[in-house]
Amino acid sequence: MSEIIYEESLYMALFEGHSRGLKPLLIFEDFAIFDKPSNLMIHPISKSTEYSLLDEIRYHLGEKANQAHRIDAETSGLVLVGLNDKVTNALATMFEKKEYKKSYLAIVRGKIQEELMIDKNLKKEGEAIGVRMTTCQKDEGKSSITHIKPLKYNKNRDLTLLEVIPITGRQHQIRVHLDSIGHTILGDPIYGIDDQTAEEYLTKTLSQEQRFATSGSSRLWLQANYLEFTYKGVIYKIYSKNEDIYKEFNA
């Protein structure tokens, strides 16, 4: 059933991207790569969102450009962007089918000396924190596998720098898996944290001082550091140029 509404004026909201100085890391004929900083969401969640990566995407690449995949707002690193709908859809399908290689860097609490394959199913925790995931039995949740490789240990701070390769791609997978083996990511405000602190973080009432005191940092130290994929017969291998994670680890 349709209805005709007669009005003198029709108002349409159009998204117009604005820049705060972030530029694409690389631009190719059909797609581009951004090296996203931490604490920047990829897409606005409401009209009140003042700034997101989509602002820079549209400002530099035009109104048809869109991200082909997502990473958490607090995760820094590589984001692949299609320059038009056809390319974006093709790249998004590539991610859905896992036709790529991707690795992260993470700073975790404690010492890890050997490579590990974490094979633990994940499901919604279903308790106080709605977005929180948890590990579960093999007959529950979804299959989730993460490979971790220790790169360096900071004895003074009792921190390990890891290369992390998610074999599957579940929500918060890397964060949950690392927390489940007792090596929470430095600065994580949801995992390895009490419910009240996590809730205050999610409702944006947690001060930077409180967060630092409970999680060890004012940001999550997880970075999408490497991306490899094939497009039109060409293999692309791209590394993040963001050095902040190394500076923090060596501080």
Salt bridges, closest charged atoms under 4 A:
ASP30 OD2 - LYS232 NZ 2.84
ASP55 OD1 - HIS18 ND1 2.87
GLU56 OE1 - HIS60 NE2 3.24
ASP72 OD2 - HIS172 NE2 3.96
ASP72 OD2 - ARG175 NH1 3.20
GLU74 OE1 - ARG211 NH2 2.59
GLU115 OE1 - HIS147 NE2 2.85
ASP119 OD1 - LYS138 NZ 2.45
GLU125 OE1 - ARG132 NH1 3.50
GLU140 OE2 - LYS123 NZ 2.98
ASP188 OD1 - ARG175 NH2 2.87
ASP195 OD1 - ARG132 NH1 2.76
GLU248 OE2 - ARG157 NH2 2.87
